[in-house]
């Protein structure tokens, strides 16, 4: 079963993402947006064992998302993202999958 790497555990309920794999939280709560070296080291620790079929769940500070996606794309040449899509008219929201084939886009460049 794939792993879903959650950028930051905050107040948002990520339980719907469990249908894509086991949730692993790479950070929790408040993180300084300027502590990029610490975030990089922490995320590299988690993502070094990731597999190409795993996911990054987009949540938290944009700088943290950028670091997580950069590491994953460097390791696997692609990004498997889970994005939250809010429900309409009282419906519950859910996660959708988006895949970006980084190596395919950059061939020959």
Wavefront OBJ file of the C-alpha trace (Angstrom):
o trace
v 0.000 0.000 0.000
v 1.342 3.479 -0.845
v 2.243 6.064 1.755
v 0.648 9.505 1.906
v 3.180 12.027 3.201
v 1.269 14.857 4.871
v 3.282 18.074 4.826
v 1.830 19.389 8.108
v -0.630 18.050 10.669
v -2.898 20.956 11.521
v -6.573 21.397 12.246
v -7.727 19.999 8.887
v -9.145 16.457 8.887
v -7.081 14.344 6.453
v -8.908 11.064 7.072
v -10.328 10.875 3.510
v -6.736 10.611 2.232
v -6.419 7.206 3.938
v -8.066 5.651 0.901
v -4.838 6.428 -0.994
v -2.468 4.932 1.585
v -1.055 5.096 5.080
v -0.747 8.638 6.435
v 2.672 9.838 7.618
v 2.828 13.337 9.090
v 6.159 15.030 8.363
v 5.535 18.004 10.680
v 2.945 19.174 13.143
v 1.594 22.521 14.246
v 3.344 25.840 13.856
v 6.638 25.868 11.903
v 8.765 28.905 11.079
v 8.658 29.677 7.368
v 12.275 30.793 7.656
v 13.568 27.476 9.052
v 14.034 26.046 5.561
v 17.180 24.037 6.366
v 15.429 22.343 9.286
v 12.341 21.612 7.185
v 14.545 20.203 4.410
v 16.409 17.890 6.806
v 13.199 16.739 8.499
v 11.405 16.065 5.212
v 14.444 14.352 3.655
v 14.421 11.952 6.614
v 10.835 10.929 5.812
v 11.010 11.010 2.022
v 14.307 9.138 1.591
v 12.328 5.886 1.906
v 9.460 7.026 -0.342
v 8.464 5.100 -3.443
v 7.318 6.434 -6.846
v 3.723 5.376 -6.095
v 3.529 7.387 -2.847
v 1.793 10.754 -2.475
v 2.401 14.235 -1.097
v -0.702 15.674 0.572
v -0.682 19.435 0.071
v -1.226 21.265 3.351
v 0.686 23.793 5.437
v 3.001 26.649 4.511
v 3.829 27.071 0.828
v 7.573 26.931 1.533
v 7.084 23.555 3.244
v 5.030 22.252 0.310
v 7.740 23.452 -2.093
v 10.475 21.659 -0.167
v 8.471 18.411 0.075
v 7.614 18.467 -3.638
v 11.201 19.303 -4.599
v 12.573 16.349 -2.664
v 9.948 13.934 -4.006
v 10.401 15.100 -7.621
v 14.196 14.824 -7.333
v 13.905 11.276 -6.045
v 11.257 9.984 -8.448
v 11.073 12.299 -11.466
v 7.378 12.839 -10.845
v 4.927 14.203 -8.291
v 1.868 12.399 -6.981
v -0.223 15.048 -5.273
v -3.375 14.832 -3.179
v -5.417 18.035 -3.276
v -8.449 18.748 -1.103
v -11.605 19.571 -3.052
v -14.293 21.208 -0.906
v -17.836 19.888 -1.210
v -20.733 21.995 -2.446
v -24.058 22.655 -0.799
v -23.303 20.837 2.428
v -21.510 17.912 0.759
v -18.359 16.709 2.437
v -15.065 17.532 0.730
v -12.641 14.902 -0.510
v -9.131 14.442 -1.897
v -8.321 14.180 -5.585
v -5.137 12.829 -7.127
v -2.965 14.732 -9.578
v 0.219 13.317 -11.133
v 2.895 15.472 -12.755
v 5.513 13.604 -14.777
v 8.504 15.894 -14.235
v 11.036 13.919 -16.299
v 8.624 13.629 -19.233
v 8.029 17.377 -19.320
v 11.738 18.195 -19.237
v 13.015 15.653 -21.797
v 15.382 17.241 -24.255
v 15.632 20.539 -22.368
l 1 2 3 4 5 6 7 8 9 10 11 12 13 14 15 16 17 18 19 20 21 22 23 24 25 26 27 28 29 30 31 32 33 34 35 36 37 38 39 40 41 42 43 44 45 46 47 48 49 50 51 52 53 54 55 56 57 58 59 60 61 62 63 64 65 66 67 68 69 70 71 72 73 74 75 76 77 78 79 80 81 82 83 84 85 86 87 88 89 90 91 92 93 94 95 96 97 98 99 100 101 102 103 104 105 106 107 108 109
